[in-house]
Amino acid sequence: MRILFIRHGDPDYINDTLTEKGHREAALLAKRAASLNLGTCYVSPLGRAKDTAQYCLDKVGKNATTYWWKIWTTERVGNINRRILKTVHGVRFHDDPDKVVYTYMLVNTMLMDKLHPGLHEFCKKWFKGPEGKVRKKEAKENDAWILDMYDAYLERQAVQ
């Protein structure tokens, strides 16, 4: 198995896209991508990564799955700090044509209410009350709680 990690072109962090230079870099990368025999492709949900990847994907006629992040973090174990690879879970909305996976930080914003009415309030209430205390404890142990929260949101939307 061969795994390729490709970093995005020159970023425009403010607009989460690429600069003119970044677009030129991505176009040059796409020419090279044609000879790389790419298999399954994954891309970060960040605009600069998606914009870079799109040049390559268009060139080779492939699609990419936008997937949740893996991040390096430090965890204290006794007297030792250890680096661990952590999965940051998120929600891929069933009706999102871009198949983006949104982390909790993004799901719990007013911006999501435009796409998914009531989700922001639902997310805020998820940790309230007696069940909320149990959920808070689970959330500290495992980020996958966000998937349960979204399933409950969908159930509530179906009832309404």
N, C-alpha and C positions, 0 to 999 in steps of 0.2 A: 504494500500500500504506500502511496505517496501523498503527502499533505502539503499543500502550498498555502502560505499565508501572504496575502497581498495587502500592503498598506495603501490607504487612500492617497490621492493626489494632493497637491498643495491646497490646504483647507481655508475656507472662509468661515471661521467659527461663528461669527455673528449671525450669518444667514444659514448656517448648517448646510453648506454646499461647497463647491470648489471655486477657487479663483480662476482667472483666465489661464494662468500657468498650470493649475491643477487639471483643467480640462485638456490642455495640450499633453500633459503627462499621461492622463488616462487614455487619450487617443493613441499615444505611442505604445502604451502597455497593451492595448487591444490588438495592435499589429503583432506583438509578441505572443499574446494569448492564443492566437490561431495555431501556433506550433506547439503549444503545451499539452494538447490532448486532455482537456479538462473533463473531469467526471462530474460528480455531484457538487453543486456550488451552494454555499451559504454566505449570507451577508449580514452585517450589523444593521440595525434599524436607523442608524445615524445617516443623515442626508449625504454627507461627504463620502461615506463608504458606499452607499447605494449609487450615487452618481458615478463614482469611479468604476464600480462593478458593471454598471449598465453598458459602458463602452465595450468591455470584454464580452459580456453576455450577448450583446447584439452581434458582435463580430463572429462568435462561434455558434450562434443560434441556440443558446441555452437560457434557462430560467434559473433563478436562485431562490432559495427559501430564506426569508428573513427570520432569524432565530434569536432566542434569548442569549444573553451574554454570559461569558465565563470571565471572571476577574480574579486577579491575584490579590489576596488580602493577608494580613498578618493576624494571627491568633495566638494569644498567650496560653501556653501549656506549662503550668508550674512556673519555673523561673526562666523558661525558654520561649522566645518568640519564634513561631514557625510560620512559614509562608504556605498558604493553602490555596488551591484553585476552587473558587466558589461559583456555583451557578446562581445567577440572578434571574429568578423566575418572572414571568410576565403573562399577559393575556394576549392571545391572538383572536381578535374578534371574528366571529363566523362570517360576517358580511363585509369584511375589509378586503377589497380587491388586491391590495398590495401585500397582504398576508404579513403585516408588521406585528411583532410581538412587543407589547408595551409593558414597561415595568410598573410597579406600584406607584412610583413617583409621578409617572405620566398619567396613569389611570385615575389617580386621586387629584386631578386638576379640573378646573372649570372648562378647559379646552375640550375635554372628553365629552362634556355635556352636549356639545353641538352635534357630535357623532352618535352619542348614546345618552339620550335624555334620562336624567335621574341617576346616572351611574355615580356621579360625584357625591351626591347625598347618601346613596346606598353604601358607598365605600366608607364614608365618615361614620355611619351608624353600625357598620360591621363589628366594631370593637366596643360597642356600648352594651350596657346591661350585663346580666349574669353570663349569657353565652359569650359575650364580648370578652370577658375576663379569660375564659378558656381559650378563645381564639388568640388573644394576645400572647398567652403562654406558648401555644403551638407555633405562632408566627416567629417567636424568638428562636425556635428550634429548626424551623423549616420554612423557607420562602414559598413553598408550593401552596400555602393557604390562599394565595391570590386566585388560583384556579377554582377552588371551592367557592370563593366569594363571587366570581363571575358566573359560575353555574347557578348559584342562588339568585343572582340578579336576573339571569335569563328566565328562570322559573317564574320569578315575580312578574317579569314583563309579559310572559305568556298568559298569566292569569288576568292581567289588566286589560 
